[in-house]
Amino acid sequence: MVVCGDDGLAHRLAAELRGVYREQVTLVVPPSVRRVRQPVVGRARAASAALLDRVSAAVNRTGNGDPVGPGREVEATEPTEDVLAEAGVERATALALVYDDDETNIRAALTARRLNPRLRLVLRLYNRRLGQHIEELLDQTAALAAGDGTAPGSGPGGRPGGGEGSTTVLSDADTAAPALAATALVGTSKVVDTDGILLRAVERDPPRPGEVADPGLCTLALLSATSNDPAGADGSENSGAQGPQLLPDAAAVRAATGRGTVVLEQVSYSGPSLSAGRAGVPAFGELFSRRLRWSLAGLGACVVALAVALMVVTGDHPLHATYVTLLDLFSINEPAHNKDSGRQILQLLSGFVGLLLLPVLLAAVLEALGTFRSASALRKPPRGLGGHVVLLGLGKIGTRVLTRLREMNIPVVCVEADPEARGMATARRLRVPVVLGDVTQEGVLEAAKIHRAHSLLALTSVDTTNLEAVLYARSVRSRLRVVLRLYDDDFATAVYRTLRAAHPFALTRSRSVTHLAAPSFAGAMMGRQILGAIPVERRVLLFAALRVAGHPQLEGKTVGEAFRAGAWRVLALEVSDGVLDGERAGGAAPDGAAGRGSRLVWELPDTYVLRGSDRVVLAATRRGLAELLGRRARRGADV
């Protein structure tokens, strides 16, 4: 296998393939350049520098934070045709192109497909729509080279099956964003939504004495029991029996008293994503201020009262009385010279209300124009805002996290130094308040109302900036919930331990995007459709879709027999005929398959027998997925 990239994801992916799947990997990276740590400046420079000194050993061991182990490494600035040939693409099984630049990945993919039409390609692209088109193009190219008209490795319904010549487009931002968004909020669902399949899991606190916890569809994990902080001692497999347990059996769940859990709440087909509305067009309720709306309502009530009074005095029909009142209101009716005094008084009152109406209408027009003009401008944090999430950085990761938080209706205030950043257009479209400025400068976090925020998400691309922002935020509010995006997992682990020791009563999370994204890319290179991944403390739980055929651990066994605690668990079954054969499950079809046209079956009974033609959705650990693929995983691969 060949991995080409220019950042930590390439090294992490190579380590994943070698350490978990025991594959032979050729790593193509730019020539190594000696890295000099930039001086840390700003209000927290002393604290952050000291902390960096304490954790620098975690990064300096390998230069990138992830030991890639033995294997071939090729240094090249760009993945040209000669470089790909030198890396052995013509003989390789799979190629991963994980450069940070989309154009570089696309150019290399086109070249690689020409060199080896049967090569399994995995691309890292941020642009979703472009990724779909590129995937179809490369699959069609492979199909034509193979001499047939079907997409290589395609499964039922047109879903890719990961066969020879297949193409898979992934985004590390899409993979990591749900996990980062969920980490910032207590009790927030962890959602995997891809390929039309929606899986929703939620982290729950331990039940109180006398309470019975809702198990949901199934229990995916038991959280650490070492402390009240759900991250436990380390939150990894090194925590021992008190650490997190992925995919526990029923006996382990019953015995785990006082532990938090991660339970599966929903497995279904997801509908089309909801539109966030047209850019620059505010909602009708935002056109006018509350005071102006009350003024308009009061004038309307006066008009109604005058019309009723005129109807009583003159005995006119209600519609005619209203018409005459409006004529008097706009001063276009004839004077009531020869009318009785009651009619004359009503005409004078109508004229007076008409005078009051003119400035109100002018104010309404000016407010509407001002609202439309400011719709495309950045909003400022409103007064009195509290309980919100402060999001630092609107790059690739920050933009995806922002979208995810707004989908959950979570109030957000963004901080970005670059007015031309990728996510600025998204912030305008979603009408999210943005503070422009360098987060390391005085007053920027204060402008984002950090002292009243619920949590802080530091997602810039600079580790020292994220670290400095968190240290200062903790000095303002010691129990603020913070989540850091850091370059590699070793660095993230070291920062987490230090911050937890300094602030034992505050919730701290340090997340490495490469750590969250690498398992999905590795699974795609192995020819498996990885739907997504969710973090369970410092471990990762994968969701995959695969066909039962060729897997003796699943084929011909019941769902109960196929379940292996700590390794994998079948969650749902995809059926193409709409109705399952009830005779194979003891005369009863699983729940969810009763209606014709239903293709995803959840809550499978333990007696259901898996056939080779079945396509299942399962949860698996990294080591368990490697075992399903016929590889012997290393001990401790899920750390």
N, C-alpha and C positions, 0 to 999 in steps of 0.2 A: 504494500500500500504506500501511496505517496501523499504527503501533506505539504502544502505550500502556503506560506503566510508570512506576515511581517510583525506580528505582535504576540502577546501571551497566549492567545487561543490556539495558535499553531503548536506551540510547545506543549500546552496542556492536552491537546488532542492526540499528539504523538505519544505522550506518556499514557494516555487512556488506552490507546490501541495496543501498546506494548505491555503495559502493566496488567490490564484487565483481560484483554482478548488474546494476548500472547502472539500478536501479529508482527511480521517483519515490516518495518516502516522506514521509508526514506523521507527525511525532513529537508525541505528546501526553504531556506531563510536568507534574508539579506546578510551581507558581510557584517560580522560582529563589530560593533563600535564601542569603545570604552565609554561607559556611562559615568558622568560626573554629577553627583547630586547637587542640585541648585540650592543656593542658600535660601533659607526660609525667612521671610520677612513678615512684618505685621505685628499685631498686638499680642499674638500667642506664639511668637517665634521661639521663645526659650522653651516653653513646655513642649511644643511639637518637635523641636529639634532633639530634645532629650528623649522623647518617646521614639523618634526615628532611630536614634542611636541604640536603643534597647532592642529594637526589632530588626535592625539592618541585617543581622546574621541570617534571618529567615530568607531574605532575598539574595544575599551574596553567596549563598551556598552553590547556586547554579547559575546565577546571573539573570534568571527569569522567574525563579520561584517554583518551578516544577522540574524535577529531574526527569529527563527524557530517557535515561538508561542507555544501554548499548544499542547501536544502530548506525545507519549511514546518514550523513548529513552533507548537504550540498549548499554552498553559499552562492547566491546569485541575487543581483539587484532586482531583476524582473523575471517572471516565468516565461521566457521566450521559448520558441520551438526547440532550439538547441538545448536549453536548460531542461525542458521537460523530457527530451530524448535521453539526456545524460542521467536523469533521475529514474529512467526505466518505465516511463508511462506506457510505452508500447507493450510491455509485458506485465503491467500492473493489473490488479483486480479492481482497485478503487483509487480515486484521486479526490482529495479535498482541497478546495481553493478558498482560503479563509483570509485573504488580504482585506484590509480595512476599506479599500477603494473598490466600488462595484465594477467600474469599467475594467480594472485590472483582472478581476475574477472572470468577467464575461469574455474578455479577449483570450485569456488562457484556456477557458472552457471550450471555446470554438476550436482553438488549435489542438487541444487534447482529443476532442471528439474526432477530428480528422486523422490524428495519429493512431487512435485505437477506438473504432466504433463500438466495441463491446465493453468499453471501460465504464464502470459505475462512477458517476460524477456527483459530488456534493459541493454545492456552491453556497457561499455566504453573501447574501444580498440584503440590503436594507429596504430597497424599493420593492414593495410587495407585488404591485401590478406588473412591473417589468420582470420580476422573478417568475411569475406565472407564464408570461410569454416566452421567456428564455427556456424554461423547463419544457414547454411544448415543442419549441423549435429543436432543441437538442435531442429530445426523444424521437421526434419525427426523422431527424437526420440518422439516428441509430437504426430506426426501423427500415429506412430506405437502404442503408448499407447492409442490413441483414436480409434484404430481399422480400420483406413482407410489409403489410400496411398497418400492422398493429404496433402500438407503443410497447417498447420492451419492458418486461416485468410488470405489465399492467394487470391489475386485479379486477374483480367485479365492480361495476359502477364507475370504471375508469380510474380507480385509485391506483397509485403506483404500488407495485409489489416489491420493489427493490431488487429486481432481477438484473441480469447482465445488460449493459447498455442503458440502464435507467439513469435518470437525472433527478436529484432532489435539491431543492432550493430552501435554505434555512436562514434565519436571522437570529443572531445572538441577542439582539435587542428584544425581539418578540419572545424569545425563550426566557430571558431573565426578568422582563418587566413585570409579569404577574407575581413572581416571587418577591421582587423588591417592593411592589405596592402592598402586597399582603403583609409583609414583614413590618411595615410602618404602622399597622393598625391591629389592635387586639381583637381577636374574634372574626377578622375579615376572612372571607372565603378565599381559598387558593383555587384558581380556575385554570383549567387547561382547555382551550377552545381552538381546535385546528382540524382541518379536513372535514368540517361539518360535524365533528363529535365534541360534545361538551361534557367535561368532567369537573365536578365541583366538590372540593374537600374543605373542611373547616377545622381549625384548631380549637379545642374545647378545654376549659379548665377542669381540674378534678372535681367530681361531684361532692357536695356537702354531705355530712352524715345524715343518713335517712333518705337521701335522694338517689334516684336511679338514673344514670346517664343514658341519653338517647344514643344507641349505637349507630344510627343511620343505616345505610346499606351495608357497610362493613367498616371495621376498624383498620385503618391503613398503618398506623404507627402509634407507639407509646412513647411519650416524651420522657426526658430524663427525670429521675427522682432524686437527684443530688441536691437540689435547692429549689426555691420558689421561682427562680429565673428559669424559664423554659429552655435555656441553653445548657443547663446542667454544668458539670465540671468542665467538659470540653465540648460537649454536644456531638462527639464523634464516637466511633467504635472503640477508641482507646479508653472510653469512660467505663468500660466493663459492664457488669450486669446492671448497674444503675444508669447506664447511658441509654440513648434512644434505641428502640427496637422497631425495626421495619417489618411490616406484614406479620404481626403476631397471630398465633392461633387462639382459639376460644379460651383455652385453659390459661394462657398467659394474660389475656385480657381480664379474666375473672380474678386472677391473683394480683393484678397490678392495682392495688388500692393506693389512692393518693397521687396518682399520676395523671397528667393531662394526656389527651388523645388527639389524634388527627383522624377524623372519620370522613367517609365518602357519603355525600348527601345526594348526588344526582349524577346519572349517566344518561345522556340523551343526545339526539341530534339537535344541533343549534340552528336557529334561524338566521336570516340575514342580519348583519350588523346594523344597528340603528344609526341613522344619519344625525350628525351633530348640528344640522341646520345649515342654512346658507351663510357664507362668510359675509360679514358686514351688515346683515339684516337683523336688527334686534327684535325681540319679542314685543307684541303690542303693549303689554303691561309695562315695558321699560321706556316707552316713548314719552310718557308724561310723569311728572313727579306726583307724589301722594297728595301734596297740598293742592296742586292744580286739579287733580281728579276730584277732590272734595269740593273745590270751587265750582267745577262744572256740574257736579251732582246737586249742589245747593241751588244754582241757577235753574236747573231743570225742575227742581221741586217748586221753585217760585212760579215757573211757567204753568205747571200743572195746577197750582193753587189759584192763579189768576183765571185760568180757563174754567175751573169749577165755579169760582165766584161769578164770572160772567154768565155762566149757564144758569145759576140760581137767580141772578138779578133780572136777566132778560128772558129766561125760559127757552133759549135756543137749544138746538140739537148739540150734543157734546162735540161732534166733529166740527160743526160750524163755529161753536164757541172757541174751540182751539185755534181754528183758522183765523178768526178775528183777533184773538190774543196775539198771535204771531205777527199779524199785520201791524198791530199797535207796537209790538216789541221792536220791530225794525223801522218804525216811524214811516210807514208807507200807507197808512189808513187815513181816511178823512177825519177831520176833527169832529168830536161829538158835541157840536154847538147846541143842537136842538134836542139832545137826549136828556134823560133824567140825571140827577146828581150822582147816583150810584154808578152809572155807565161812565160818566166823565172822570170820576175818581179812579176807576179801574183802568181807563186809558192812560191817565197820568202815571199810575204805578207801573203799567207795562212799559211806558217810555223810559221810566227811571231804571227798570231792570235791563232794558235794552242798552242804556248807557253803561251799566256795569258789565254787560256781556262783551263789549268791544275790547277792553284790556285783557279779559280772560282769554278770548279767542286769539288775540295777538301773542299772549304768553304761550298758548298751546302751540302755535305755529313755530315760535322761536325755540321752544323746548324740543319739538320734533326735529327741527333742523339740526340743533346741537347734538341730539342723540345720534342721528345718522352720521354726523361728522366725526363723532368720537367713537363710533362703532368699530372703525378700523384702527383706532389708536389703542395703545396699551392702557389697561385699567390700573388704577392704584389701589392698594389695600384699603378697604373701607374702614371707617372709624368703628371701634368697638368689636372688631373681628377677633375671634378667639376659638380655640379648639380646632384649628386648621393644621394642615401639613405644609411645612416650608420645604420646597423642592429647589435644590441648588443644581444648576446646570440644565440646559435645554439642548443637549446634543442628541445623538441617536438613542441612547438609553433613557435619558431624561424625558424626551418627547413621548416615547412609548409608555413610560410610567405615568406621565401626566394624563395621557388619554385614558389609561386604565383607571386612575383615581377619579376622573370626572365621570366615567361610566358608572362608578359606584356612588356618585353624588357626594364625594368627599371634597370639602372646601380646600383649595390649594392656593398658595402664594409662591410664585416662582422668583428666583434670583438668577440673573444672567448678566455676564459682563459684556458679551458681544451682541450688539443690536441686530446683527445679521445672522444670528445663530439659526440652526436648522428648525428649532422648535418654536421660534417666535411667531410664525404664521399660524401654527396650531394653537398657541396661547391666545392670539387675537380671535381666531374662529370660535374657540370655546369660551371667550370672554373671561379669561383667568387673569387676576392681578399679577403684574410683573414689576419687579424692582430691578432697574438697570444699574449695575455697578459691580465692582470687584468685591467679592464676599470677604476678602481679607482687609478691607478698608473700614474705618470707623463709620458707624451709623447705617451700614447696609443691612445687616441682620436686624437691627432695631426697626428699620423701615418695614421689614417683612413681619413685624409683630412677633419676633421670636420668643419674647417673654410670656406671650399668651398662647403659644402654639402647642398642639398636641404632640407633634413629632417632627423630626428633621430628617430629610433624605438628602444626603450629600452625594451627588451623582456626577460631579464633574470628572473630567479625564485626568486630573492632576491629583495624585495621592496626597501631597502635602496640603493642597487647598482644602480637600475634604477633611483632612485631619485637623487643620487649624480651625476650620469652621465648627467642627464638633467640639473641640476643646473650649472655644469661646462660648458656644451655646451652653455648654455644661457650666461654665462660670456664671452665666446669667441665670440659668435654671438647672439646678443640679439633678433633678429627676426627669429631665426631658428625655423622651424616647428618641434614640438616634439610630440611623442606619447609614453605614458607610459603604460606598463602592470603592474597592481597592483593586490594585492591579492583579495580584495573584493570591491564591488561597493561603499560602504560608504566611504572607504578610498580613492578610485579613485575620488569621487565627491569632497571630502575635498581638496585633492591635486590640483585638477583642479581649484577650486575657488581661492586658494592661489596663484598659479602660474599665473593665469589670472590677478589677481589684481597686481602682481608684474611686469608683462610684458603685458600690455593691448594691445600693437600693434603686438604681436606675436601670432600665432595660436598654441594653446595647446590642446591636447586631452589626457585624461586618460581613459583607458579601463580596465575593469575587465573581464577576460576570463570566470569566472563563470557566470557573468551577461549575457554574450553573448550566452553561451552554455546551461544554465539551461532551457530556454523555449523549446528548441528542445527535450531535454531529458524528460521534463514533458509531452509534447505533445505525445511522443512515449509511455509513460506509460499510457496515456489515450486512447491508441489504435489508434492514428492518425499518419499518415505519415507526419512528418515535414520535408520539403525539405531543409529548411535552415532559416537563420535569418540575417537581415541586421540592423545595428544600425542607428537610425535617431536621431542624437545628443545623449541625454541620455535616449532615449526610444528604443524599439526593435520592428521591424515589422517582423512577421512570414509569411512564405510561406508554405502552407500545401496542400496535395492532399487527397481528401476524396470522398466517394460515396454519391450521393445526397439522396439516400434512407434513411429514418429515420430522416431527418432534415426538419421539417416543414417550417423553414425559407427559404428553397431553393426549395424543391420539389413542382412541379406544378406551380411555379412562373416564370415570365420572368426574364432575366438577370437584367433588369432595376429595377424590383420590388424586386429582391433578394439583391441588393446592399444596404448596410446600412453604411452611413457615420460614420467614426470613429470606425467601428467595423470589417467589412469584405467586400471584393469585389471579385467577380469571375473574374479571369484573362483569363483562357483558359479551353477548354473542350477536354477530351480524348475520341476518338471514336474508336471502335474496328472493325466496318464494312467498314471503309474507306470512306463512303459517308453518309452524314447526310440526313435525310428526309426533303427536302426543304419545304414540305407542312406545317411543324410545325412552320416554321419561316416566314409565309406569302408568301411562294412560292420561297424564296431565302435562300440558305444555307449560313452559315457564311463564310467569307473569310478564305482561308487556307484549306478548305475541298473539293475543287473542284477535286483535283487529287486523284485517287484511290491509297490506300496505305498510305495516309496522316492520322496520328492518333492524332495529336495535333492541335486543332483549336484555333486560337487566334482572336482578334478583333471581338468578338461575338457581334451581334446586340442586342440592348436592348429588341427586341421583341422575342428573342429565348426563348422557354419554356424549363425549366430544368426538365428532367424525373428522376425517381428514379434509373434507371439503369445507368445514366450518372456518370462519374467520372470527377471531376473538380479540377483545380488548382486555389487556391485562396490566396489572401493576407489578413491577419487578425492581429488585435492587440491581445495581450494576453487576455484581458478581452473579446474581441469579440469571440475568439476561445473557451473560457470557456463557453460562452453563447450558442454557436453552439452545444457544448457537453451537454447542458441541465443543466449546473451549473450556479449559480448566483455569478458573480465575485464581489470582493470587489471594492469599489470606489478607483480609483487611482492605480489600479494594474499594469498599464503600465509604472509607473515611473521607 
